[in-house]
């Protein structure tokens, strides 16, 4: 469950500010994360971790659902097939490091 929450939070932050045209998947996650009240640095860190560790097709699905459609992160992750949820195991350490870095900031 902790992994799911961290993964969802990371995706949300990937939705950064839109440049020209449609924002990238990563920007969409950062923007949503920031809208949810998290810092930009945490959101970018988590988005980077998701993009780096997840297969591209899973990252794209998550960015669409959470970053663009603004679906509830926990509900969305709970609906994923077990194979896709297991992909998040590769992300957990990096997501935890994002949270730890935030705790030592400011």
Jmol script that loads the backbone (N, CA, C; Angstrom):
load data "model"
ATOM      1  N   UNK A   1       0.823  -1.184   0.000  1.00  0.00           N
ATOM      2  CA  UNK A   1       0.000   0.000   0.000  1.00  0.00           C
ATOM      3  C   UNK A   1       0.874   1.258   0.000  1.00  0.00           C
ATOM      4  N   UNK A   2       1.935   1.247   0.796  1.00  0.00           N
ATOM      5  CA  UNK A   2       2.833   2.400   0.856  1.00  0.00           C
ATOM      6  C   UNK A   2       3.450   2.663  -0.513  1.00  0.00           C
ATOM      7  N   UNK A   3       3.789   1.596  -1.203  1.00  0.00           N
ATOM      8  CA  UNK A   3       4.366   1.717  -2.536  1.00  0.00           C
ATOM      9  C   UNK A   3       3.369   2.375  -3.480  1.00  0.00           C
ATOM     10  N   UNK A   4       2.119   1.960  -3.390  1.00  0.00           N
ATOM     11  CA  UNK A   4       1.079   2.525  -4.259  1.00  0.00           C
ATOM     12  C   UNK A   4       0.904   4.008  -3.987  1.00  0.00           C
ATOM     13  N   UNK A   5       0.871   4.375  -2.730  1.00  0.00           N
ATOM     14  CA  UNK A   5       0.686   5.782  -2.365  1.00  0.00           C
ATOM     15  C   UNK A   5       1.861   6.607  -2.883  1.00  0.00           C
ATOM     16  N   UNK A   6       3.061   6.114  -2.701  1.00  0.00           N
ATOM     17  CA  UNK A   6       4.240   6.832  -3.177  1.00  0.00           C
ATOM     18  C   UNK A   6       4.236   6.940  -4.692  1.00  0.00           C
ATOM     19  N   UNK A   7       3.881   5.871  -5.352  1.00  0.00           N
ATOM     20  CA  UNK A   7       3.862   5.879  -6.807  1.00  0.00           C
ATOM     21  C   UNK A   7       2.827   6.853  -7.334  1.00  0.00           C
ATOM     22  N   UNK A   8       1.679   6.860  -6.719  1.00  0.00           N
ATOM     23  CA  UNK A   8       0.615   7.765  -7.143  1.00  0.00           C
ATOM     24  C   UNK A   8       1.038   9.202  -6.912  1.00  0.00           C
ATOM     25  N   UNK A   9       1.625   9.471  -5.774  1.00  0.00           N
ATOM     26  CA  UNK A   9       2.071  10.829  -5.469  1.00  0.00           C
ATOM     27  C   UNK A   9       3.105  11.289  -6.484  1.00  0.00           C
ATOM     28  N   UNK A  10       3.982  10.409  -6.834  1.00  0.00           N
ATOM     29  CA  UNK A  10       5.014  10.749  -7.798  1.00  0.00           C
ATOM     30  C   UNK A  10       4.416  11.094  -9.139  1.00  0.00           C
ATOM     31  N   UNK A  11       3.428  10.333  -9.541  1.00  0.00           N
ATOM     32  CA  UNK A  11       2.790  10.598 -10.822  1.00  0.00           C
ATOM     33  C   UNK A  11       2.094  11.934 -10.822  1.00  0.00           C
ATOM     34  N   UNK A  12       1.474  12.245  -9.734  1.00  0.00           N
ATOM     35  CA  UNK A  12       0.732  13.493  -9.659  1.00  0.00           C
ATOM     36  C   UNK A  12       1.644  14.687  -9.866  1.00  0.00           C
ATOM     37  N   UNK A  13       2.845  14.602  -9.354  1.00  0.00           N
ATOM     38  CA  UNK A  13       3.727  15.734  -9.457  1.00  0.00           C
ATOM     39  C   UNK A  13       4.343  15.903 -10.815  1.00  0.00           C
ATOM     40  N   UNK A  14       4.175  14.962 -11.680  1.00  0.00           N
ATOM     41  CA  UNK A  14       4.773  15.038 -13.002  1.00  0.00           C
ATOM     42  C   UNK A  14       4.080  16.006 -13.953  1.00  0.00           C
ATOM     43  N   UNK A  15       3.092  16.709 -13.513  1.00  0.00           N
ATOM     44  CA  UNK A  15       2.287  17.487 -14.444  1.00  0.00           C
ATOM     45  C   UNK A  15       2.680  18.944 -14.572  1.00  0.00           C
ATOM     46  N   UNK A  16       3.917  19.321 -14.507  1.00  0.00           N
ATOM     47  CA  UNK A  16       4.425  20.689 -14.513  1.00  0.00           C
ATOM     48  C   UNK A  16       3.719  21.683 -15.420  1.00  0.00           C
ATOM     49  N   UNK A  17       4.289  22.847 -15.524  1.00  0.00           N
ATOM     50  CA  UNK A  17       3.654  23.884 -16.332  1.00  0.00           C
ATOM     51  C   UNK A  17       3.750  23.549 -17.820  1.00  0.00           C
ATOM     52  N   UNK A  18       2.677  23.838 -18.511  1.00  0.00           N
ATOM     53  CA  UNK A  18       2.633  23.564 -19.938  1.00  0.00           C
ATOM     54  C   UNK A  18       3.433  24.599 -20.710  1.00  0.00           C
ATOM     55  N   UNK A  19       4.191  24.136 -21.637  1.00  0.00           N
ATOM     56  CA  UNK A  19       4.950  25.023 -22.486  1.00  0.00           C
ATOM     57  C   UNK A  19       4.051  25.329 -23.678  1.00  0.00           C
ATOM     58  N   UNK A  20       4.553  25.215 -24.867  1.00  0.00           N
ATOM     59  CA  UNK A  20       3.729  25.435 -26.047  1.00  0.00           C
ATOM     60  C   UNK A  20       3.016  24.130 -26.360  1.00  0.00           C
ATOM     61  N   UNK A  21       1.716  24.221 -26.586  1.00  0.00           N
ATOM     62  CA  UNK A  21       0.952  23.025 -26.902  1.00  0.00           C
ATOM     63  C   UNK A  21       0.651  22.203 -25.662  1.00  0.00           C
ATOM     64  N   UNK A  22       0.439  20.938 -25.892  1.00  0.00           N
ATOM     65  CA  UNK A  22       0.087  20.029 -24.812  1.00  0.00           C
ATOM     66  C   UNK A  22       1.315  19.688 -23.964  1.00  0.00           C
ATOM     67  N   UNK A  23       1.173  19.740 -22.630  1.00  0.00           N
ATOM     68  CA  UNK A  23       2.327  19.391 -21.784  1.00  0.00           C
ATOM     69  C   UNK A  23       2.693  17.916 -21.945  1.00  0.00           C
ATOM     70  N   UNK A  24       3.946  17.616 -21.714  1.00  0.00           N
ATOM     71  CA  UNK A  24       4.403  16.226 -21.784  1.00  0.00           C
ATOM     72  C   UNK A  24       3.743  15.424 -20.659  1.00  0.00           C
ATOM     73  N   UNK A  25       3.852  14.111 -20.742  1.00  0.00           N
ATOM     74  CA  UNK A  25       3.315  13.254 -19.682  1.00  0.00           C
ATOM     75  C   UNK A  25       3.940  13.614 -18.341  1.00  0.00           C
ATOM     76  N   UNK A  26       5.223  13.827 -18.353  1.00  0.00           N
ATOM     77  CA  UNK A  26       5.929  14.166 -17.119  1.00  0.00           C
ATOM     78  C   UNK A  26       5.437  15.503 -16.567  1.00  0.00           C
ATOM     79  N   UNK A  27       5.280  16.492 -17.438  1.00  0.00           N
ATOM     80  CA  UNK A  27       4.789  17.799 -17.004  1.00  0.00           C
ATOM     81  C   UNK A  27       3.381  17.698 -16.439  1.00  0.00           C
ATOM     82  N   UNK A  28       2.547  16.852 -17.048  1.00  0.00           N
ATOM     83  CA  UNK A  28       1.176  16.686 -16.561  1.00  0.00           C
ATOM     84  C   UNK A  28       1.177  16.131 -15.142  1.00  0.00           C
ATOM     85  N   UNK A  29       2.044  15.164 -14.875  1.00  0.00           N
ATOM     86  CA  UNK A  29       2.132  14.596 -13.529  1.00  0.00           C
ATOM     87  C   UNK A  29       2.646  15.621 -12.518  1.00  0.00           C
ATOM     88  N   UNK A  30       3.658  16.384 -12.899  1.00  0.00           N
ATOM     89  CA  UNK A  30       4.222  17.385 -11.989  1.00  0.00           C
ATOM     90  C   UNK A  30       3.167  18.437 -11.649  1.00  0.00           C
ATOM     91  N   UNK A  31       2.441  18.902 -12.642  1.00  0.00           N
ATOM     92  CA  UNK A  31       1.412  19.924 -12.408  1.00  0.00           C
ATOM     93  C   UNK A  31       0.342  19.432 -11.450  1.00  0.00           C
ATOM     94  N   UNK A  32      -0.129  18.213 -11.673  1.00  0.00           N
ATOM     95  CA  UNK A  32      -1.158  17.653 -10.804  1.00  0.00           C
ATOM     96  C   UNK A  32      -0.636  17.514  -9.383  1.00  0.00           C
ATOM     97  N   UNK A  33       0.586  17.078  -9.248  1.00  0.00           N
ATOM     98  CA  UNK A  33       1.208  16.930  -7.934  1.00  0.00           C
ATOM     99  C   UNK A  33       1.262  18.277  -7.211  1.00  0.00           C
ATOM    100  N   UNK A  34       1.689  19.303  -7.916  1.00  0.00           N
ATOM    101  CA  UNK A  34       1.776  20.641  -7.331  1.00  0.00           C
ATOM    102  C   UNK A  34       0.387  21.130  -6.945  1.00  0.00           C
ATOM    103  N   UNK A  35      -0.595  20.886  -7.807  1.00  0.00           N
ATOM    104  CA  UNK A  35      -1.977  21.273  -7.498  1.00  0.00           C
ATOM    105  C   UNK A  35      -2.472  20.583  -6.233  1.00  0.00           C
ATOM    106  N   UNK A  36      -1.945  19.397  -5.956  1.00  0.00           N
ATOM    107  CA  UNK A  36      -2.322  18.655  -4.752  1.00  0.00           C
ATOM    108  C   UNK A  36      -1.596  19.152  -3.505  1.00  0.00           C
ATOM    109  N   UNK A  37      -0.768  20.194  -3.661  1.00  0.00           N
ATOM    110  CA  UNK A  37      -0.144  20.820  -2.504  1.00  0.00           C
ATOM    111  C   UNK A  37       1.275  20.392  -2.190  1.00  0.00           C
ATOM    112  N   UNK A  38       1.900  19.657  -3.077  1.00  0.00           N
ATOM    113  CA  UNK A  38       3.274  19.233  -2.825  1.00  0.00           C
ATOM    114  C   UNK A  38       4.241  20.209  -3.475  1.00  0.00           C
ATOM    115  N   UNK A  39       5.475  20.209  -3.025  1.00  0.00           N
ATOM    116  CA  UNK A  39       6.461  21.137  -3.577  1.00  0.00           C
ATOM    117  C   UNK A  39       6.889  20.713  -4.969  1.00  0.00           C
ATOM    118  N   UNK A  40       7.318  21.691  -5.739  1.00  0.00           N
ATOM    119  CA  UNK A  40       7.765  21.420  -7.100  1.00  0.00           C
ATOM    120  C   UNK A  40       8.953  20.462  -7.115  1.00  0.00           C
ATOM    121  N   UNK A  41       9.878  20.617  -6.178  1.00  0.00           N
ATOM    122  CA  UNK A  41      11.062  19.748  -6.169  1.00  0.00           C
ATOM    123  C   UNK A  41      10.688  18.295  -5.890  1.00  0.00           C
ATOM    124  N   UNK A  42       9.757  18.071  -4.974  1.00  0.00           N
ATOM    125  CA  UNK A  42       9.301  16.707  -4.697  1.00  0.00           C
ATOM    126  C   UNK A  42       8.587  16.143  -5.928  1.00  0.00           C
ATOM    127  N   UNK A  43       7.736  16.951  -6.507  1.00  0.00           N
ATOM    128  CA  UNK A  43       6.966  16.500  -7.664  1.00  0.00           C
ATOM    129  C   UNK A  43       7.873  16.127  -8.832  1.00  0.00           C
ATOM    130  N   UNK A  44       8.862  16.949  -9.090  1.00  0.00           N
ATOM    131  CA  UNK A  44       9.795  16.651 -10.186  1.00  0.00           C
ATOM    132  C   UNK A  44      10.610  15.396  -9.879  1.00  0.00           C
ATOM    133  N   UNK A  45      11.032  15.264  -8.644  1.00  0.00           N
ATOM    134  CA  UNK A  45      11.805  14.090  -8.236  1.00  0.00           C
ATOM    135  C   UNK A  45      10.996  12.815  -8.451  1.00  0.00           C
ATOM    136  N   UNK A  46       9.749  12.834  -8.002  1.00  0.00           N
ATOM    137  CA  UNK A  46       8.896  11.657  -8.141  1.00  0.00           C
ATOM    138  C   UNK A  46       8.576  11.359  -9.597  1.00  0.00           C
ATOM    139  N   UNK A  47       8.340  12.393 -10.373  1.00  0.00           N
ATOM    140  CA  UNK A  47       8.058  12.208 -11.798  1.00  0.00           C
ATOM    141  C   UNK A  47       9.267  11.598 -12.498  1.00  0.00           C
ATOM    142  N   UNK A  48      10.451  12.083 -12.162  1.00  0.00           N
ATOM    143  CA  UNK A  48      11.678  11.523 -12.731  1.00  0.00           C
ATOM    144  C   UNK A  48      11.809  10.043 -12.379  1.00  0.00           C
ATOM    145  N   UNK A  49      11.511   9.713 -11.131  1.00  0.00           N
ATOM    146  CA  UNK A  49      11.619   8.327 -10.675  1.00  0.00           C
ATOM    147  C   UNK A  49      10.650   7.429 -11.432  1.00  0.00           C
ATOM    148  N   UNK A  50       9.438   7.895 -11.617  1.00  0.00           N
ATOM    149  CA  UNK A  50       8.443   7.101 -12.353  1.00  0.00           C
ATOM    150  C   UNK A  50       8.870   6.904 -13.802  1.00  0.00           C
ATOM    151  N   UNK A  51       9.293   7.975 -14.430  1.00  0.00           N
ATOM    152  CA  UNK A  51       9.690   7.893 -15.838  1.00  0.00           C
ATOM    153  C   UNK A  51      10.898   6.976 -16.021  1.00  0.00           C
ATOM    154  N   UNK A  52      11.841   7.062 -15.094  1.00  0.00           N
ATOM    155  CA  UNK A  52      13.077   6.272 -15.179  1.00  0.00           C
ATOM    156  C   UNK A  52      12.835   4.779 -14.939  1.00  0.00           C
ATOM    157  N   UNK A  53      11.947   4.448 -14.017  1.00  0.00           N
ATOM    158  CA  UNK A  53      11.811   3.067 -13.567  1.00  0.00           C
ATOM    159  C   UNK A  53      10.642   2.278 -14.149  1.00  0.00           C
ATOM    160  N   UNK A  54       9.650   2.957 -14.667  1.00  0.00           N
ATOM    161  CA  UNK A  54       8.489   2.240 -15.203  1.00  0.00           C
ATOM    162  C   UNK A  54       8.642   1.998 -16.696  1.00  0.00           C
ATOM    163  N   UNK A  55       8.082   0.894 -17.172  1.00  0.00           N
ATOM    164  CA  UNK A  55       8.048   0.695 -18.626  1.00  0.00           C
ATOM    165  C   UNK A  55       7.281   1.868 -19.261  1.00  0.00           C
ATOM    166  N   UNK A  56       7.701   2.323 -20.424  1.00  0.00           N
ATOM    167  CA  UNK A  56       7.076   3.498 -21.048  1.00  0.00           C
ATOM    168  C   UNK A  56       5.554   3.409 -21.184  1.00  0.00           C
ATOM    169  N   UNK A  57       5.031   2.235 -21.498  1.00  0.00           N
ATOM    170  CA  UNK A  57       3.576   2.119 -21.674  1.00  0.00           C
ATOM    171  C   UNK A  57       2.830   2.286 -20.346  1.00  0.00           C
ATOM    172  N   UNK A  58       3.414   1.832 -19.252  1.00  0.00           N
ATOM    173  CA  UNK A  58       2.783   1.997 -17.938  1.00  0.00           C
ATOM    174  C   UNK A  58       2.900   3.452 -17.488  1.00  0.00           C
ATOM    175  N   UNK A  59       4.055   4.049 -17.708  1.00  0.00           N
ATOM    176  CA  UNK A  59       4.240   5.460 -17.366  1.00  0.00           C
ATOM    177  C   UNK A  59       3.220   6.319 -18.109  1.00  0.00           C
ATOM    178  N   UNK A  60       3.033   6.054 -19.383  1.00  0.00           N
ATOM    179  CA  UNK A  60       2.091   6.821 -20.202  1.00  0.00           C
ATOM    180  C   UNK A  60       0.656   6.665 -19.688  1.00  0.00           C
ATOM    181  N   UNK A  61       0.267   5.430 -19.323  1.00  0.00           N
ATOM    182  CA  UNK A  61      -1.078   5.191 -18.789  1.00  0.00           C
ATOM    183  C   UNK A  61      -1.301   5.957 -17.492  1.00  0.00           C
ATOM    184  N   UNK A  62      -0.315   5.948 -16.629  1.00  0.00           N
ATOM    185  CA  UNK A  62      -0.416   6.630 -15.342  1.00  0.00           C
ATOM    186  C   UNK A  62      -0.488   8.137 -15.545  1.00  0.00           C
ATOM    187  N   UNK A  63       0.346   8.653 -16.428  1.00  0.00           N
ATOM    188  CA  UNK A  63       0.333  10.090 -16.698  1.00  0.00           C
ATOM    189  C   UNK A  63      -1.021  10.519 -17.259  1.00  0.00           C
ATOM    190  N   UNK A  64      -1.595   9.710 -18.109  1.00  0.00           N
ATOM    191  CA  UNK A  64      -2.904  10.024 -18.678  1.00  0.00           C
ATOM    192  C   UNK A  64      -3.974  10.044 -17.586  1.00  0.00           C
ATOM    193  N   UNK A  65      -4.019   8.991 -16.799  1.00  0.00           N
ATOM    194  CA  UNK A  65      -5.074   8.867 -15.785  1.00  0.00           C
ATOM    195  C   UNK A  65      -4.931   9.885 -14.663  1.00  0.00           C
ATOM    196  N   UNK A  66      -3.743  10.020 -14.133  1.00  0.00           N
ATOM    197  CA  UNK A  66      -3.544  10.873 -12.961  1.00  0.00           C
ATOM    198  C   UNK A  66      -3.195  12.306 -13.346  1.00  0.00           C
ATOM    199  N   UNK A  67      -2.294  12.461 -14.302  1.00  0.00           N
ATOM    200  CA  UNK A  67      -1.863  13.796 -14.687  1.00  0.00           C
ATOM    201  C   UNK A  67      -2.861  14.555 -15.532  1.00  0.00           C
ATOM    202  N   UNK A  68      -3.468  13.879 -16.496  1.00  0.00           N
ATOM    203  CA  UNK A  68      -4.359  14.572 -17.425  1.00  0.00           C
ATOM    204  C   UNK A  68      -5.831  14.464 -17.033  1.00  0.00           C
ATOM    205  N   UNK A  69      -6.256  13.276 -16.620  1.00  0.00           N
ATOM    206  CA  UNK A  69      -7.671  13.079 -16.279  1.00  0.00           C
ATOM    207  C   UNK A  69      -7.973  13.369 -14.814  1.00  0.00           C
ATOM    208  N   UNK A  70      -6.923  13.577 -14.026  1.00  0.00           N
ATOM    209  CA  UNK A  70      -7.045  13.925 -12.601  1.00  0.00           C
ATOM    210  C   UNK A  70      -7.796  12.862 -11.796  1.00  0.00           C
ATOM    211  N   UNK A  71      -7.611  11.590 -12.175  1.00  0.00           N
ATOM    212  CA  UNK A  71      -8.238  10.512 -11.417  1.00  0.00           C
ATOM    213  C   UNK A  71      -7.575  10.411 -10.047  1.00  0.00           C
ATOM    214  N   UNK A  72      -8.345   9.939  -9.065  1.00  0.00           N
ATOM    215  CA  UNK A  72      -7.802   9.713  -7.732  1.00  0.00           C
ATOM    216  C   UNK A  72      -6.669   8.689  -7.831  1.00  0.00           C
ATOM    217  N   UNK A  73      -5.533   9.037  -7.277  1.00  0.00           N
ATOM    218  CA  UNK A  73      -4.343   8.199  -7.405  1.00  0.00           C
ATOM    219  C   UNK A  73      -4.524   6.818  -6.788  1.00  0.00           C
ATOM    220  N   UNK A  74      -5.027   6.788  -5.578  1.00  0.00           N
ATOM    221  CA  UNK A  74      -5.182   5.511  -4.873  1.00  0.00           C
ATOM    222  C   UNK A  74      -6.182   4.619  -5.604  1.00  0.00           C
ATOM    223  N   UNK A  75      -7.302   5.189  -5.986  1.00  0.00           N
ATOM    224  CA  UNK A  75      -8.312   4.409  -6.701  1.00  0.00           C
ATOM    225  C   UNK A  75      -7.761   3.890  -8.023  1.00  0.00           C
ATOM    226  N   UNK A  76      -7.040   4.745  -8.735  1.00  0.00           N
ATOM    227  CA  UNK A  76      -6.495   4.320 -10.018  1.00  0.00           C
ATOM    228  C   UNK A  76      -5.497   3.181  -9.833  1.00  0.00           C
ATOM    229  N   UNK A  77      -4.578   3.351  -8.924  1.00  0.00           N
ATOM    230  CA  UNK A  77      -3.578   2.295  -8.706  1.00  0.00           C
ATOM    231  C   UNK A  77      -4.223   1.006  -8.240  1.00  0.00           C
ATOM    232  N   UNK A  78      -5.266   1.116  -7.434  1.00  0.00           N
ATOM    233  CA  UNK A  78      -5.965  -0.074  -6.956  1.00  0.00           C
ATOM    234  C   UNK A  78      -6.647  -0.830  -8.088  1.00  0.00           C
ATOM    235  N   UNK A  79      -6.922  -0.138  -9.172  1.00  0.00           N
ATOM    236  CA  UNK A  79      -7.617  -0.777 -10.295  1.00  0.00           C
ATOM    237  C   UNK A  79      -6.662  -1.435 -11.284  1.00  0.00           C
ATOM    238  N   UNK A  80      -5.373  -1.224 -11.128  1.00  0.00           N
ATOM    239  CA  UNK A  80      -4.409  -1.781 -12.078  1.00  0.00           C
ATOM    240  C   UNK A  80      -4.275  -3.288 -11.926  1.00  0.00           C
ATOM    241  N   UNK A  81      -3.991  -3.972 -13.020  1.00  0.00           N
ATOM    242  CA  UNK A  81      -3.709  -5.409 -12.934  1.00  0.00           C
ATOM    243  C   UNK A  81      -2.435  -5.634 -12.109  1.00  0.00           C
ATOM    244  N   UNK A  82      -2.359  -6.770 -11.484  1.00  0.00           N
ATOM    245  CA  UNK A  82      -1.233  -7.086 -10.602  1.00  0.00           C
ATOM    246  C   UNK A  82       0.121  -6.934 -11.305  1.00  0.00           C
ATOM    247  N   UNK A  83       0.190  -7.273 -12.581  1.00  0.00           N
ATOM    248  CA  UNK A  83       1.456  -7.170 -13.321  1.00  0.00           C
ATOM    249  C   UNK A  83       1.944  -5.718 -13.363  1.00  0.00           C
ATOM    250  N   UNK A  84       0.998  -4.798 -13.542  1.00  0.00           N
ATOM    251  CA  UNK A  84       1.385  -3.387 -13.585  1.00  0.00           C
ATOM    252  C   UNK A  84       1.712  -2.855 -12.197  1.00  0.00           C
ATOM    253  N   UNK A  85       0.994  -3.335 -11.206  1.00  0.00           N
ATOM    254  CA  UNK A  85       1.316  -2.927  -9.835  1.00  0.00           C
ATOM    255  C   UNK A  85       2.711  -3.396  -9.447  1.00  0.00           C
ATOM    256  N   UNK A  86       3.070  -4.577  -9.874  1.00  0.00           N
ATOM    257  CA  UNK A  86       4.401  -5.098  -9.556  1.00  0.00           C
ATOM    258  C   UNK A  86       5.502  -4.258 -10.183  1.00  0.00           C
ATOM    259  N   UNK A  87       5.207  -3.612 -11.291  1.00  0.00           N
ATOM    260  CA  UNK A  87       6.197  -2.740 -11.923  1.00  0.00           C
ATOM    261  C   UNK A  87       6.603  -1.602 -10.996  1.00  0.00           C
ATOM    262  N   UNK A  88       5.716  -1.233 -10.081  1.00  0.00           N
ATOM    263  CA  UNK A  88       6.020  -0.153  -9.146  1.00  0.00           C
ATOM    264  C   UNK A  88       7.098  -0.529  -8.137  1.00  0.00           C
ATOM    265  N   UNK A  89       7.363  -1.802  -7.975  1.00  0.00           N
ATOM    266  CA  UNK A  89       8.396  -2.200  -7.019  1.00  0.00           C
ATOM    267  C   UNK A  89       9.756  -1.615  -7.398  1.00  0.00           C
ATOM    268  N   UNK A  90       9.957  -1.367  -8.686  1.00  0.00           N
ATOM    269  CA  UNK A  90      11.220  -0.778  -9.134  1.00  0.00           C
ATOM    270  C   UNK A  90      11.308   0.713  -8.820  1.00  0.00           C
ATOM    271  N   UNK A  91      10.186   1.316  -8.470  1.00  0.00           N
ATOM    272  CA  UNK A  91      10.131   2.762  -8.246  1.00  0.00           C
ATOM    273  C   UNK A  91      10.243   3.128  -6.768  1.00  0.00           C
ATOM    274  N   UNK A  92       9.880   2.213  -5.888  1.00  0.00           N
ATOM    275  CA  UNK A  92       9.729   2.549  -4.476  1.00  0.00           C
ATOM    276  C   UNK A  92      10.947   3.180  -3.830  1.00  0.00           C
ATOM    277  N   UNK A  93      12.116   2.644  -4.066  1.00  0.00           N
ATOM    278  CA  UNK A  93      13.307   3.216  -3.421  1.00  0.00           C
ATOM    279  C   UNK A  93      13.531   4.660  -3.846  1.00  0.00           C
ATOM    280  N   UNK A  94      13.381   4.920  -5.141  1.00  0.00           N
ATOM    281  CA  UNK A  94      13.575   6.284  -5.623  1.00  0.00           C
ATOM    282  C   UNK A  94      12.514   7.234  -5.071  1.00  0.00           C
ATOM    283  N   UNK A  95      11.276   6.766  -4.990  1.00  0.00           N
ATOM    284  CA  UNK A  95      10.215   7.612  -4.447  1.00  0.00           C
ATOM    285  C   UNK A  95      10.457   7.922  -2.965  1.00  0.00           C
ATOM    286  N   UNK A  96      10.931   6.940  -2.252  1.00  0.00           N
ATOM    287  CA  UNK A  96      11.229   7.164  -0.839  1.00  0.00           C
ATOM    288  C   UNK A  96      12.369   8.163  -0.690  1.00  0.00           C
ATOM    289  N   UNK A  97      13.352   8.087  -1.579  1.00  0.00           N
ATOM    290  CA  UNK A  97      14.458   9.044  -1.533  1.00  0.00           C
ATOM    291  C   UNK A  97      13.955  10.466  -1.802  1.00  0.00           C
ATOM    292  N   UNK A  98      12.958  10.613  -2.662  1.00  0.00           N
ATOM    293  CA  UNK A  98      12.365  11.946  -2.916  1.00  0.00           C
ATOM    294  C   UNK A  98      11.762  12.496  -1.622  1.00  0.00           C
ATOM    295  N   UNK A  99      11.037  11.641  -0.907  1.00  0.00           N
ATOM    296  CA  UNK A  99      10.434  12.061   0.356  1.00  0.00           C
ATOM    297  C   UNK A  99      11.474  12.373   1.401  1.00  0.00           C
ATOM    298  N   UNK A 100      12.523  11.579   1.474  1.00  0.00           N
ATOM    299  CA  UNK A 100      13.590  11.816   2.444  1.00  0.00           C
ATOM    300  C   UNK A 100      14.321  13.121   2.144  1.00  0.00           C
ATOM    301  N   UNK A 101      14.553  13.387   0.871  1.00  0.00           N
ATOM    302  CA  UNK A 101      15.241  14.625   0.483  1.00  0.00           C
ATOM    303  C   UNK A 101      14.383  15.829   0.866  1.00  0.00           C
ATOM    304  N   UNK A 102      13.088  15.693   0.694  1.00  0.00           N
ATOM    305  CA  UNK A 102      12.166  16.790   1.045  1.00  0.00           C
ATOM    306  C   UNK A 102      12.196  17.047   2.543  1.00  0.00           C
ATOM    307  N   UNK A 103      12.319  16.003   3.325  1.00  0.00           N
ATOM    308  CA  UNK A 103      12.327  16.144   4.788  1.00  0.00           C
ATOM    309  C   UNK A 103      13.574  16.890   5.258  1.00  0.00           C
ATOM    310  N   UNK A 104      14.653  16.772   4.505  1.00  0.00           N
ATOM    311  CA  UNK A 104      15.891  17.443   4.910  1.00  0.00           C
ATOM    312  C   UNK A 104      16.001  18.837   4.321  1.00  0.00           C
ATOM    313  N   UNK A 105      15.104  19.175   3.364  1.00  0.00           N
ATOM    314  CA  UNK A 105      15.084  20.537   2.814  1.00  0.00           C
ATOM    315  C   UNK A 105      14.522  21.488   3.854  1.00  0.00           C
ATOM    316  N   UNK A 106      14.776  22.746   3.674  1.00  0.00           N
ATOM    317  CA  UNK A 106      14.175  23.806   4.444  1.00  0.00           C
ATOM    318  C   UNK A 106      13.856  23.509   5.817  1.00  0.00           C
TER     319      UNK A 106
END
end "model"
wireframe off; spacefill off
backbone 0.3
color backbone group
